[in-house]
Amino acid sequence: MKTNSGSKKRFSLTGTGKIKRKHAYKSHILTKKSTKRKRNLTYSTTVSKPDEKNIKLLLAMK
């Protein structure tokens, strides 16, 4: 099974097997967003439990 190229660039695996992702809404129209909001969007987070299965399929993992 082929890996989805877009997913390959957007997601990465942690040591414990969780999937890491970046926050959205951090690319443009930043003037109206507060500094606190922009700062919190900087950090990466993990994918939610219901979405994990679908992303693992895109990354061709079992």
C-alpha positions in Angstrom: 0.0 0.0 0.0 1.3 3.5 -0.9 1.8 6.2 1.7 -0.2 9.4 1.1 2.4 12.1 0.2 0.5 15.0 1.8 0.1 13.1 5.1 3.8 12.1 5.1 4.7 15.8 5.1 2.1 16.8 7.7 2.3 14.1 10.4 5.1 12.5 12.3 5.3 9.7 14.9 6.4 10.1 18.5 8.4 7.5 20.3 5.3 6.1 22.0 3.5 5.7 18.7 1.2 8.7 18.9 0.9 11.0 15.9 2.1 14.5 16.0 0.6 17.4 14.1 0.9 21.2 13.8 -1.9 23.7 14.5 -3.9 25.3 11.7 -4.6 29.1 11.3 -1.0 30.2 11.6 -0.1 31.1 8.0 -1.8 34.4 7.2 -4.1 37.2 8.4 -2.1 37.3 11.6 -2.7 41.0 12.5 -6.2 40.4 13.9 -5.1 37.4 16.0 -3.8 38.1 19.5 -0.2 37.4 20.4 -1.3 34.7 22.9 -3.3 33.0 20.3 -0.5 33.0 17.8 2.0 31.8 20.4 -0.2 28.9 21.3 -0.6 27.9 17.6 3.2 27.6 17.3 3.5 24.4 19.3 2.7 21.0 17.9 0.1 18.7 19.5 -1.1 15.1 19.1 -3.9 13.9 16.8 -7.2 13.1 18.5 -8.1 9.5 19.2 -10.9 9.1 16.7 -8.8 10.5 13.8 -5.7 8.4 14.6 -7.0 5.3 12.7 -7.6 7.2 9.5 -4.2 8.9 9.6 -2.4 5.6 10.2 -4.2 4.3 7.1 -2.9 7.3 5.1 0.6 6.7 6.5 0.3 3.0 5.5 0.7 1.7 9.0 -1.1 -1.2 10.6 
